[in-house]
Amino acid sequence: MEKLDSIKIVKAFISEKSVEEGNPIYKIEQEFVRWVNLHTEFFIQRYAEGRGEHWTENELKTTRIGLSGQLSFELLLQLLEVPYVPNAAVIDQRLTKDYDFFIPKLGKVEVKCYANYCRKVLVKPEEWHNNDYLIVWKFREDTPNEEFGSIQLIGWLTKQEVEATPTTPKDATKFNPYSDAKIIDMTALRNPKTFITKLQKAKASMNQ
C-alpha cells in the first residue's frame, strides 16, 4: 500500500501579547500559504464554472490576499474559542451564504484584507449583504528582515456605519476603477480591540 503523507496542521505564528492588546498580528508560515493557495484554486475553478458571476478578472488577482484575511479571522475565533459558522467554498460549494462568518449572539461578519500599501476599504453595494460587521485586515509581504510575511487586524465598522457611507460611481476616483463602491478611509475604522471584546462577550452569552 502506498504510504500516505502525514497531515500537517495549518500554522500561523501569533503573538499572544498582540491579542491581549487587541491588535492580533499573525506571522505567516508555509502551511498557511498552502491552505490559502488551495482555497484560491477552488474559488477560481468555481468562478470559471459560472458559480461566482460577480467576480471580475481583476478581483481574482486579489483572491489570495482576501482569503488570507478570512483564514486569519478564523484562526482568531479558534484562539478565542468563539463558536462560528464559516462560509467556506470548499465545504459548501453552492456559494449562497450571504456572509463570511456567522457568530451566534453577535451576527453576520464580512472580512476584508488588503495589501499593506492600501489606505482605503472598498465595499461594493452588490456584494454587501447587510452584514452586521465589517472586519479589516492588512497583509504585509515578506521583508529582508523577516522570514515570513504577516497579517494584522486593523479595525472594524458596524452595518450602520458602512451603509451610511455614500456610494462612489465607478471610475470616479483612482480607488474604484472597476465598479461602484463605498470608499472608506482606513483611519475611520474602529479600534480592533473593541471587536475582540465583542467576540468575548458573545462567547460568554452563549455559555449562559
N, C-alpha and C positions, 0 to 999 in steps of 0.2 A: 504494500500500500504506500502511495506517495505520502511523504511527510508533509503535514500542513505547517505553514508559517505560524508562529505564535501571534496572538492578537495583541497589539500594542495599545495602551491607553492613550487617549488624546491628552497631550500635556501642554500647559502654558504656565510658565512660572508667574506667580502673582505675589506681590509684596503684601504681607498681612498688614503691615503698618499703613499701606495706601488704602486698604479697605476700611480700617479703623478710622482713618482720617476722612473717609468719604470720597476718596479720589482714586478708585481702582486703576492700577496700571499692570497690564499683562506683558510679560516678556515671552515672545513667541518662540516655540520650539518646533522642530521639523514635523512632529506628529500633527501639530496644529495646522501647519501648511498643507499636509497631505489631506486632512479632513476637509479643508476649505476647497482644495482643488477637486476632490471627489464630488462634493456637492455642487460645485460650479458646473461640472460636466453634466450632472443631472438636469440642472436648470437650463443649460444651453440645449441639451437634447430635447427637452420638452418644449422649449421655445421653437426649435426647428420643426417640431411636430404640430405646431399651431396651438399649443396649450397655454402660451403666455403672450397673447397677441399685443398686449400693451407695451412690451419691451421694444426698444429701438436698438439698432446695431451699436450705437454709441453707449447705451446703457449696459449692454452685455460686457463691454470692456471694463466696467467698474464692478461687475458682479462679485469678483473675488474680495474686493475691499468690503463690500456690503455684507457678504456672508461672514467675513472676519468679525464684524461688529455683532452679528447675530450670535455667533458662537461665543464671543466674549461675554455677552449678556447672559447666555445660557449657563456658562461656567460660573458667573457671579451668583445666579439663582441657586445653583447647586452648592456653592460655597456657603451661602447664607441659609441653605436648606429650606428654600421657599418653594412650595409646590407650584407647578405651572403646566400649561398645555402649549407645546410649540406648534407652529405652522411649518412643518418640515416637508419639503417636496419629496425627499427620499422615502418618508413614511407615508404621506398622503399625496399621491401624485395628481389628485383632482385639481389642486391649486384653487380651491374655492373658499378657504377660510379668509376672513376679512381682517386678519391681524397677524402679527409676527409671533406674539405670545399672548396667552390669556392667563391672568393670575387671579385666582379666586379671592374675593374680598377686596380686590383692587381694580381690575378691569382689563381692557384690551390695550396692548402696547405695540407701537411701531418703532422699530430700531433702525437707525441710520448710522453709517460710518463713512468718514471722508478721509482723504489724504491729508497729511499734516499741513500742507500749504493752504488748504481751503479756509475761507473765512465766512462762508455763507452756508446756511442749510436750505435746501430746496425741497418744497413739498408740492407735488403735482396734485391738483384738485381731483383728477380722475383716479388717483391712486390713494387718496386719503379716505378711509372708510369709517370716519367718525370714531377713530380710536380715542381712548381716554387719555393716553400719554404718548409723547414723542421722546425717545431716548437717543442721544447723540454721542458717538464715539469718534476718536481720531486715530488714524493708522500712521505710524511712523516707520519708514523703511529702515533696513539695516544701515548702520553708520560704521565708519572705520573703527570707532571705539567700542562698538557693541557687536556681539556675535550674532544676535538676532534683533529683529525689529520689535516694536511694542505697540500696544493698543490701549488707549486711555479714555475712560468715561469722562466727558467734559460737561454734560449738562442735560437738561430736560425741560419740556413745556407741557402744559395741560392742553386738553382738547380745545378749551375756550380760547386760549392764547394763540394756538395755531390757526383756528378758524377766524380769529379777529384780524389776522394779517391779510391785507389786500392781495389779490392775485395780479401778478405782473404778466402782461401779454408776452407770448413767445417772441424772442429776439429783441425785446425792448431794452435789455441790458446784456452785458457780456456774460452774465451769470446763467442766463436761461436761453441759449440759442436754439434749443430743440423743442421746447414746449412751454405752455403757460405754467407758472409756478408761484407759490408763495415764497418769497425770499426773506429769510430770517437771518439777521446778523448773529454770529455765534456768541457775541458779548451779551446778547439778550437772554441767553439760556439761564435757567435756574441752577443753583449750586448742586452738583451731583450728590453731595452728602445728604441733602434733604430727601432725595428719592430713595436712597438706601434706608433711611428712617421709615419711609412709606412701606417699603418691602418688609421690613422687620415688624411693623405694626400689622400688616396684612397677615403675616405668618402667625402672629400672636392671636389674631381674631379667629383664624382657622382652628387653633388649638383650644379655644374656649368651649 
